[in-house]
Amino acid sequence: MGVRLSLRAAVPGKLEISDTELCAMLSNGLENALKAAAALEESRRWVEFYSGIHHDKLLIEIKNPCAGKVDFLD
């Protein structure tokens, strides 16, 4: 896809969700970001992923450029 991926990740040993749920959430978010970035010109194809602990909670942040308007539901 030609997308540059920047990754910084830390995950606590114990989470309130299952490994399966976490993997599904991460794979969905990364797939969406990669598809959006891959549709752009080569110089704008990037995705930044961060996960870490913030106020005793797991924080996950995925950033990427995209073409067009973004609509959020619920």
VEXFILO-574339 format. One record per residue: residue in three letters; x, z, y of N, C-alpha, C, O, CB in turn. Coordinates in Angstrom, 2 decimals, decimal comma. Glycine has a CB too. Example, Ala and Ser with C-alpha at 12.3 -4.5 7.8 and 13.67 -1.06 7.14 Angstrom:
BEGIN
rec rest=ALA&nxx=13,19&nzz=7,80&nyy=-5,69&caxx=12,30&cazz=7,80&cayy=-4,50&cxx=13,20&czz=7,80&cyy=-3,30&oxx=14,24&ozz=8,46&oyy=-3,32&cbxx=11,31&cbzz=9,05&cbyy=-4,47
rec rest=SER&nxx=12,85&nzz=7,08&nyy=-2,25&caxx=13,67&cazz=7,14&cayy=-1,06&cxx=12,90&czz=7,87&cyy=0,03&oxx=13,41&ozz=8,04&oyy=1,14&cbxx=14,08&cbzz=5,72&cbyy=-0,60
//
This chain:
BEGIN
rec rest=MET&nxx=0,82&nzz=0,00&nyy=-1,21&caxx=0,00&cazz=0,00&cayy=0,00&cxx=0,86&czz=0,00&cyy=1,26&oxx=0,36&ozz=-0,29&oyy=2,35&cbxx=-0,93&cbzz=1,21&cbyy=0,00
rec rest=GLY&nxx=2,13&nzz=0,32&nyy=1,13&caxx=3,00&cazz=0,30&cayy=2,28&cxx=2,74&czz=1,40&cyy=3,29&oxx=2,99&ozz=1,23&oyy=4,48&cbxx=2,89&cbzz=-1,00&cbyy=2,96
rec rest=VAL&nxx=2,23&nzz=2,53&nyy=2,82&caxx=1,90&cazz=3,66&cayy=3,70&cxx=2,99&czz=4,72&cyy=3,58&oxx=3,34&ozz=5,14&oyy=2,48&cbxx=0,51&cbzz=4,26&cbyy=3,35
rec rest=ARG&nxx=3,51&nzz=5,16&nyy=4,72&caxx=4,52&cazz=6,24&cayy=4,74&cxx=3,78&czz=7,57&cyy=4,61&oxx=2,87&ozz=7,85&oyy=5,39&cbxx=5,40&cbzz=6,20&cbyy=6,06
rec rest=LEU&nxx=4,17&nzz=8,39&nyy=3,64&caxx=3,54&cazz=9,69&cayy=3,41&cxx=4,52&czz=10,80&cyy=3,75&oxx=5,63&ozz=10,86&oyy=3,23&cbxx=3,07&cbzz=9,81&cbyy=1,94
rec rest=SER&nxx=4,09&nzz=11,69&nyy=4,64&caxx=4,86&cazz=12,87&cayy=4,99&cxx=4,13&czz=14,07&cyy=4,38&oxx=2,92&ozz=14,22&oyy=4,56&cbxx=5,02&cbzz=13,02&cbyy=6,57
rec rest=LEU&nxx=4,86&nzz=14,91&nyy=3,67&caxx=4,23&cazz=15,98&cayy=2,89&cxx=4,94&czz=17,31&cyy=3,12&oxx=6,16&ozz=17,40&oyy=2,98&cbxx=4,23&cbzz=15,63&cbyy=1,41
rec rest=ARG&nxx=4,15&nzz=18,34&nyy=3,46&caxx=4,63&cazz=19,73&cayy=3,50&cxx=3,55&czz=20,54&cyy=2,79&oxx=2,41&ozz=20,59&oyy=3,25&cbxx=4,88&cbzz=20,26&cbyy=5,01
rec rest=ALA&nxx=3,90&nzz=21,17&nyy=1,69&caxx=2,87&cazz=21,84&cayy=0,91&cxx=3,32&czz=23,17&cyy=0,36&oxx=4,43&ozz=23,33&oyy=-0,15&cbxx=2,44&cbzz=20,96&cbyy=-0,22
rec rest=ALA&nxx=2,42&nzz=24,13&nyy=0,47&caxx=2,57&cazz=25,44&cayy=-0,16&cxx=1,16&czz=25,86&cyy=-0,60&oxx=0,20&ozz=25,72&oyy=0,15&cbxx=3,22&cbzz=26,51&cbyy=0,82
rec rest=VAL&nxx=1,07&nzz=26,36&nyy=-1,82&caxx=-0,22&cazz=26,79&cayy=-2,36&cxx=-0,04&czz=28,16&cyy=-2,97&oxx=0,93&ozz=28,40&oyy=-3,70&cbxx=-0,77&cbzz=25,77&cbyy=-3,42
rec rest=PRO&nxx=-0,95&nzz=29,08&nyy=-2,67&caxx=-0,81&cazz=30,42&cayy=-3,25&cxx=-0,99&czz=30,37&cyy=-4,77&oxx=-1,58&ozz=29,43&oyy=-5,31&cbxx=-1,83&cbzz=31,38&cbyy=-2,63
rec rest=GLY&nxx=-0,49&nzz=31,39&nyy=-5,44&caxx=-0,60&cazz=31,46&cayy=-6,89&cxx=-2,02&czz=31,60&cyy=-7,40&oxx=-2,34&ozz=31,13&oyy=-8,49&cbxx=0,20&cbzz=32,59&cbyy=-7,40
rec rest=LYS&nxx=-2,88&nzz=32,23&nyy=-6,60&caxx=-4,26&cazz=32,44&cayy=-7,02&cxx=-5,20&czz=31,93&cyy=-5,93&oxx=-5,04&ozz=32,25&oyy=-4,76&cbxx=-4,53&cbzz=33,94&cbyy=-7,33
rec rest=LEU&nxx=-6,19&nzz=31,13&nyy=-6,35&caxx=-7,18&cazz=30,58&cayy=-5,43&cxx=-8,58&czz=30,92&cyy=-5,90&oxx=-8,80&ozz=31,25&oyy=-7,06&cbxx=-7,01&cbzz=29,06&cbyy=-5,31
rec rest=GLU&nxx=-9,52&nzz=30,84&nyy=-4,97&caxx=-10,92&cazz=31,11&cayy=-5,30&cxx=-11,61&czz=29,92&cyy=-5,97&oxx=-12,72&ozz=30,05&oyy=-6,47&cbxx=-11,68&cbzz=31,49&cbyy=-4,04
rec rest=ILE&nxx=-10,95&nzz=28,75&nyy=-5,97&caxx=-11,51&cazz=27,58&cayy=-6,64&cxx=-10,62&czz=27,21&cyy=-7,82&oxx=-9,46&ozz=27,61&oyy=-7,89&cbxx=-11,65&cbzz=26,38&cbyy=-5,64
rec rest=SER&nxx=-11,18&nzz=26,45&nyy=-8,73&caxx=-10,42&cazz=26,08&cayy=-9,93&cxx=-9,39&czz=25,00&cyy=-9,60&oxx=-9,48&ozz=24,32&oyy=-8,58&cbxx=-11,38&cbzz=25,57&cbyy=-11,04
rec rest=ASP&nxx=-8,41&nzz=24,87&nyy=-10,48&caxx=-7,41&cazz=23,81&cayy=-10,32&cxx=-8,07&czz=22,44&cyy=-10,28&oxx=-7,67&ozz=21,57&oyy=-9,51&cbxx=-6,37&cbzz=23,87&cbyy=-11,45
rec rest=THR&nxx=-9,10&nzz=22,25&nyy=-11,10&caxx=-9,81&cazz=20,98&cayy=-11,16&cxx=-10,48&czz=20,67&cyy=-9,83&oxx=-10,39&ozz=19,55&oyy=-9,34&cbxx=-10,86&cbzz=21,00&cbyy=-12,28
rec rest=GLU&nxx=-11,15&nzz=21,66&nyy=-9,24&caxx=-11,80&cazz=21,46&cayy=-7,94&cxx=-10,78&czz=21,17&cyy=-6,84&oxx=-11,01&ozz=20,31&oyy=-5,99&cbxx=-12,64&cbzz=22,69&cbyy=-7,56
rec rest=LEU&nxx=-9,66&nzz=21,87&nyy=-6,86&caxx=-8,62&cazz=21,65&cayy=-5,86&cxx=-8,04&czz=20,24&cyy=-6,00&oxx=-7,87&ozz=19,55&oyy=-5,00&cbxx=-7,50&cbzz=22,71&cbyy=-6,01
rec rest=CYS&nxx=-7,75&nzz=19,83&nyy=-7,21&caxx=-7,20&cazz=18,48&cayy=-7,44&cxx=-8,18&czz=17,40&cyy=-7,01&oxx=-7,78&ozz=16,39&oyy=-6,43&cbxx=-6,83&cbzz=18,29&cbyy=-8,92
rec rest=ALA&nxx=-9,46&nzz=17,60&nyy=-7,30&caxx=-10,48&cazz=16,62&cayy=-6,90&cxx=-10,56&czz=16,51&cyy=-5,38&oxx=-10,65&ozz=15,41&oyy=-4,83&cbxx=-11,85&cbzz=17,00&cbyy=-7,48
rec rest=MET&nxx=-10,53&nzz=17,64&nyy=-4,70&caxx=-10,60&cazz=17,65&cayy=-3,24&cxx=-9,37&czz=16,98&cyy=-2,64&oxx=-9,50&ozz=16,16&oyy=-1,73&cbxx=-10,73&cbzz=19,10&cbyy=-2,72
rec rest=LEU&nxx=-8,19&nzz=17,32&nyy=-3,14&caxx=-6,96&cazz=16,73&cayy=-2,61&cxx=-6,88&czz=15,23&cyy=-2,89&oxx=-6,52&ozz=14,46&oyy=-2,01&cbxx=-5,75&cbzz=17,43&cbyy=-3,21
rec rest=SER&nxx=-7,22&nzz=14,82&nyy=-4,09&caxx=-7,13&cazz=13,40&cayy=-4,43&cxx=-8,13&czz=12,59&cyy=-3,62&oxx=-7,81&ozz=11,47&oyy=-3,21&cbxx=-7,38&cbzz=13,19&cbyy=-5,92
rec rest=ASN&nxx=-9,31&nzz=13,12&nyy=-3,37&caxx=-10,32&cazz=12,42&cayy=-2,56&cxx=-9,83&czz=12,28&cyy=-1,12&oxx=-9,91&ozz=11,20&oyy=-0,54&cbxx=-11,66&cbzz=13,18&cbyy=-2,60
rec rest=GLY&nxx=-9,33&nzz=13,37&nyy=-0,55&caxx=-8,84&cazz=13,32&cayy=0,83&cxx=-7,67&czz=12,38&cyy=1,00&oxx=-7,62&ozz=11,61&oyy=1,96&cbxx=-8,44&cbzz=14,70&cbyy=1,28
rec rest=LEU&nxx=-6,71&nzz=12,43&nyy=0,08&caxx=-5,55&cazz=11,55&cayy=0,17&cxx=-5,92&czz=10,08&cyy=-0,07&oxx=-5,38&ozz=9,19&oyy=0,59&cbxx=-4,48&cbzz=11,98&cbyy=-0,83
rec rest=GLU&nxx=-6,82&nzz=9,83&nyy=-1,00&caxx=-7,27&cazz=8,45&cayy=-1,26&cxx=-7,93&czz=7,87&cyy=-0,02&oxx=-7,66&ozz=6,73&oyy=0,36&cbxx=-8,24&cbzz=8,41&cbyy=-2,47
rec rest=ASN&nxx=-8,81&nzz=8,64&nyy=0,62&caxx=-9,48&cazz=8,18&cayy=1,84&cxx=-8,47&czz=7,88&cyy=2,94&oxx=-8,57&ozz=6,86&oyy=3,62&cbxx=-10,50&cbzz=9,22&cbyy=2,32
rec rest=ALA&nxx=-7,49&nzz=8,77&nyy=3,12&caxx=-6,48&cazz=8,59&cayy=4,16&cxx=-5,62&czz=7,37&cyy=3,88&oxx=-5,33&ozz=6,60&oyy=4,79&cbxx=-5,61&cbzz=9,84&cbyy=4,28
rec rest=LEU&nxx=-5,19&nzz=7,19&nyy=2,64&caxx=-4,36&cazz=6,05&cayy=2,27&cxx=-5,09&czz=4,73&cyy=2,47&oxx=-4,51&ozz=3,77&oyy=2,98&cbxx=-3,90&cbzz=6,17&cbyy=0,83
rec rest=LYS&nxx=-6,35&nzz=4,67&nyy=2,07&caxx=-7,13&cazz=3,44&cayy=2,25&cxx=-7,29&czz=3,10&cyy=3,73&oxx=-7,17&ozz=1,94&oyy=4,12&cbxx=-8,51&cbzz=3,58&cbyy=1,59
rec rest=ALA&nxx=-7,57&nzz=4,11&nyy=4,55&caxx=-7,74&cazz=3,87&cayy=5,98&cxx=-6,44&czz=3,39&cyy=6,61&oxx=-6,45&ozz=2,44&oyy=7,39&cbxx=-8,21&cbzz=5,15&cbyy=6,69
rec rest=ALA&nxx=-5,33&nzz=4,02&nyy=6,26&caxx=-4,04&cazz=3,63&cayy=6,83&cxx=-3,58&czz=2,27&cyy=6,32&oxx=-2,98&ozz=1,50&oyy=7,08&cbxx=-2,98&cbzz=4,69&cbyy=6,51
rec rest=ALA&nxx=-3,85&nzz=1,96&nyy=5,08&caxx=-3,42&cazz=0,69&cayy=4,49&cxx=-4,09&czz=-0,51&cyy=5,15&oxx=-3,56&ozz=-1,62&oyy=5,10&cbxx=-3,71&cbzz=0,69&cbyy=2,99
rec rest=ALA&nxx=-5,24&nzz=-0,29&nyy=5,76&caxx=-5,98&cazz=-1,38&cayy=6,40&cxx=-5,42&czz=-1,74&cyy=7,77&oxx=-5,87&ozz=-2,70&oyy=8,39&cbxx=-7,44&cbzz=-1,01&cbyy=6,52
rec rest=LEU&nxx=-4,45&nzz=-0,98&nyy=8,26&caxx=-3,89&cazz=-1,19&cayy=9,59&cxx=-2,60&czz=-2,01&cyy=9,52&oxx=-2,06&ozz=-2,26&oyy=8,45&cbxx=-3,61&cbzz=0,16&cbyy=10,27
rec rest=GLU&nxx=-2,12&nzz=-2,42&nyy=10,71&caxx=-0,85&cazz=-3,13&cayy=10,75&cxx=0,25&czz=-2,20&cyy=10,26&oxx=0,12&ozz=-0,97&oyy=10,34&cbxx=-0,54&cbzz=-3,64&cbyy=12,19
rec rest=GLU&nxx=1,32&nzz=-2,77&nyy=9,77&caxx=2,36&cazz=-2,01&cayy=9,07&cxx=2,92&czz=-0,84&cyy=9,88&oxx=3,20&ozz=0,22&oyy=9,31&cbxx=3,49&cbzz=-2,94&cbyy=8,71
rec rest=SER&nxx=3,08&nzz=-0,99&nyy=11,17&caxx=3,67&cazz=0,08&cayy=11,99&cxx=2,76&czz=1,30&cyy=12,11&oxx=3,23&ozz=2,38&oyy=12,49&cbxx=3,97&cbzz=-0,45&cbyy=13,37
rec rest=ARG&nxx=1,48&nzz=1,15&nyy=11,80&caxx=0,54&cazz=2,27&cayy=11,89&cxx=0,14&czz=2,83&cyy=10,53&oxx=-0,81&ozz=3,62&oyy=10,45&cbxx=-0,70&cbzz=1,84&cbyy=12,64
rec rest=ARG&nxx=0,81&nzz=2,46&nyy=9,48&caxx=0,48&cazz=2,92&cayy=8,13&cxx=1,21&czz=4,21&cyy=7,81&oxx=2,33&ozz=4,19&oyy=7,30&cbxx=0,83&cbzz=1,84&cbyy=7,08
rec rest=TRP&nxx=0,59&nzz=5,34&nyy=8,11&caxx=1,19&cazz=6,63&cayy=7,81&cxx=0,09&czz=7,65&cyy=7,47&oxx=-1,05&ozz=7,53&oyy=7,93&cbxx=2,04&cbzz=7,13&cbyy=9,01
rec rest=VAL&nxx=0,46&nzz=8,62&nyy=6,69&caxx=-0,41&cazz=9,75&cayy=6,35&cxx=0,46&czz=11,00&cyy=6,38&oxx=1,57&ozz=11,02&oyy=5,85&cbxx=-1,10&cbzz=9,57&cbyy=4,93
rec rest=GLU&nxx=-0,05&nzz=12,05&nyy=7,01&caxx=0,62&cazz=13,34&cayy=7,02&cxx=-0,25&czz=14,35&cyy=6,28&oxx=-1,44&ozz=14,49&oyy=6,57&cbxx=0,91&cbzz=13,82&cbyy=8,49
rec rest=PHE&nxx=0,35&nzz=15,04&nyy=5,32&caxx=-0,36&cazz=16,05&cayy=4,53&cxx=0,33&czz=17,39&cyy=4,73&oxx=1,55&ozz=17,50&oyy=4,66&cbxx=-0,40&cbzz=15,67&cbyy=3,01
rec rest=TYR&nxx=-0,47&nzz=18,41&nyy=4,98&caxx=0,04&cazz=19,77&cayy=5,12&cxx=-0,88&czz=20,72&cyy=4,37&oxx=-2,11&ozz=20,60&oyy=4,47&cbxx=0,17&cbzz=20,18&cbyy=6,61
rec rest=SER&nxx=-0,32&nzz=21,64&nyy=3,63&caxx=-1,09&cazz=22,75&cayy=3,08&cxx=-0,25&czz=24,01&cyy=3,20&oxx=0,96&ozz=23,98&oyy=2,99&cbxx=-1,51&cbzz=22,49&cbyy=1,59
rec rest=GLY&nxx=-0,91&nzz=25,10&nyy=3,53&caxx=-0,21&cazz=26,36&cayy=3,68&cxx=-1,20&czz=27,49&cyy=3,85&oxx=-2,41&ozz=27,27&oyy=3,84&cbxx=0,75&cbzz=26,32&cbyy=4,88
rec rest=ILE&nxx=-0,70&nzz=28,67&nyy=3,99&caxx=-1,55&cazz=29,86&cayy=4,14&cxx=-1,71&czz=30,16&cyy=5,62&oxx=-0,73&ozz=30,22&oyy=6,37&cbxx=-0,94&cbzz=31,09&cbyy=3,39
rec rest=HIS&nxx=-2,95&nzz=30,36&nyy=6,05&caxx=-3,27&cazz=30,69&cayy=7,43&cxx=-4,36&czz=31,77&cyy=7,42&oxx=-5,46&ozz=31,53&oyy=6,93&cbxx=-3,73&cbzz=29,41&cbyy=8,24
rec rest=HIS&nxx=-4,06&nzz=32,95&nyy=7,95&caxx=-5,00&cazz=34,08&cayy=7,93&cxx=-5,51&czz=34,36&cyy=6,51&oxx=-6,71&ozz=34,54&oyy=6,30&cbxx=-6,20&cbzz=33,80&cbyy=8,87
rec rest=ASP&nxx=-4,60&nzz=34,39&nyy=5,56&caxx=-4,90&cazz=34,66&cayy=4,15&cxx=-5,84&czz=33,64&cyy=3,51&oxx=-6,50&ozz=33,94&oyy=2,51&cbxx=-5,51&cbzz=36,04&cbyy=4,02
rec rest=LYS&nxx=-5,91&nzz=32,45&nyy=4,07&caxx=-6,73&cazz=31,36&cayy=3,53&cxx=-5,86&czz=30,14&cyy=3,33&oxx=-4,86&ozz=29,95&oyy=4,03&cbxx=-7,94&cbzz=31,04&cbyy=4,46
rec rest=LEU&nxx=-6,24&nzz=29,30&nyy=2,37&caxx=-5,53&cazz=28,04&cayy=2,16&cxx=-6,00&czz=27,05&cyy=3,22&oxx=-7,19&ozz=26,76&oyy=3,33&cbxx=-5,78&cbzz=27,49&cbyy=0,72
rec rest=LEU&nxx=-5,06&nzz=26,52&nyy=3,99&caxx=-5,35&cazz=25,52&cayy=5,00&cxx=-4,82&czz=24,19&cyy=4,50&oxx=-3,66&ozz=24,08&oyy=4,11&cbxx=-4,73&cbzz=25,89&cbyy=6,39
rec rest=ILE&nxx=-5,68&nzz=23,17&nyy=4,52&caxx=-5,28&cazz=21,82&cayy=4,13&cxx=-5,59&czz=20,90&cyy=5,30&oxx=-6,70&ozz=20,89&oyy=5,83&cbxx=-6,01&cbzz=21,35&cbyy=2,82
rec rest=GLU&nxx=-4,60&nzz=20,12&nyy=5,69&caxx=-4,77&cazz=19,19&cayy=6,80&cxx=-4,20&czz=17,84&cyy=6,40&oxx=-3,06&ozz=17,73&oyy=5,97&cbxx=-4,07&cbzz=19,73&cbyy=8,09
rec rest=ILE&nxx=-5,03&nzz=16,81&nyy=6,55&caxx=-4,61&cazz=15,44&cayy=6,27&cxx=-4,86&czz=14,64&cyy=7,54&oxx=-5,98&ozz=14,58&oyy=8,04&cbxx=-5,38&cbzz=14,83&cbyy=5,02
rec rest=LYS&nxx=-3,80&nzz=14,01&nyy=8,05&caxx=-3,90&cazz=13,21&cayy=9,27&cxx=-3,53&czz=11,77&cyy=8,96&oxx=-2,61&ozz=11,50&oyy=8,19&cbxx=-2,99&cbzz=13,77&cbyy=10,39
rec rest=ASN&nxx=-4,27&nzz=10,84&nyy=9,56&caxx=-3,97&cazz=9,42&cayy=9,42&cxx=-4,68&czz=8,63&cyy=10,51&oxx=-5,74&ozz=9,04&oyy=10,99&cbxx=-4,39&cbzz=8,91&cbyy=8,02
rec rest=PRO&nxx=-4,10&nzz=7,50&nyy=10,91&caxx=-4,80&cazz=6,62&cayy=11,84&cxx=-5,84&czz=5,81&cyy=11,07&oxx=-5,75&ozz=5,65&oyy=9,85&cbxx=-3,80&cbzz=5,69&cbyy=12,59
rec rest=CYS&nxx=-6,81&nzz=5,29&nyy=11,80&caxx=-7,80&cazz=4,41&cayy=11,17&cxx=-8,36&czz=3,46&cyy=12,23&oxx=-8,28&ozz=3,74&oyy=13,43&cbxx=-8,95&cbzz=5,24&cbyy=10,51
rec rest=ALA&nxx=-8,91&nzz=2,37&nyy=11,78&caxx=-9,53&cazz=1,40&cayy=12,67&cxx=-11,01&czz=1,76&cyy=12,82&oxx=-11,65&ozz=2,19&oyy=11,86&cbxx=-9,35&cbzz=-0,06&cbyy=12,14
rec rest=GLY&nxx=-11,54&nzz=1,57&nyy=13,99&caxx=-12,98&cazz=1,78&cayy=14,20&cxx=-13,35&czz=3,22&cyy=14,42&oxx=-12,49&ozz=4,09&oyy=14,60&cbxx=-13,73&cbzz=1,27&cbyy=13,04
rec rest=LYS&nxx=-14,65&nzz=3,45&nyy=14,42&caxx=-15,23&cazz=4,76&cayy=14,68&cxx=-15,31&czz=5,59&cyy=13,40&oxx=-15,57&ozz=5,06&oyy=12,32&cbxx=-16,62&cbzz=4,60&cbyy=15,31
rec rest=VAL&nxx=-15,08&nzz=6,90&nyy=13,53&caxx=-15,19&cazz=7,81&cayy=12,39&cxx=-16,49&czz=8,57&cyy=12,50&oxx=-16,78&ozz=9,15&oyy=13,55&cbxx=-13,97&cbzz=8,79&cbyy=12,32
rec rest=ASP&nxx=-17,28&nzz=8,57&nyy=11,44&caxx=-18,54&cazz=9,32&cayy=11,40&cxx=-18,41&czz=10,46&cyy=10,40&oxx=-18,01&ozz=10,25&oyy=9,26&cbxx=-19,73&cbzz=8,40&cbyy=11,02
rec rest=PHE&nxx=-18,75&nzz=11,66&nyy=10,84&caxx=-18,74&cazz=12,82&cayy=9,96&cxx=-20,18&czz=13,19&cyy=9,63&oxx=-21,04&ozz=13,21&oyy=10,50&cbxx=-18,00&cbzz=14,02&cbyy=10,62
rec rest=LEU&nxx=-20,43&nzz=13,48&nyy=8,36&caxx=-21,76&cazz=13,89&cayy=7,90&cxx=-21,70&czz=15,34&cyy=7,48&oxx=-20,77&ozz=15,75&oyy=6,78&cbxx=-22,26&cbzz=12,99&cbyy=6,73
rec rest=ASP&nxx=-22,67&nzz=16,12&nyy=7,90&caxx=-22,80&cazz=17,53&cayy=7,54&cxx=-21,53&czz=18,29&cyy=7,85&oxx=-21,46&ozz=19,50&oyy=7,60&cbxx=-23,15&cbzz=17,66&cbyy=6,07
//
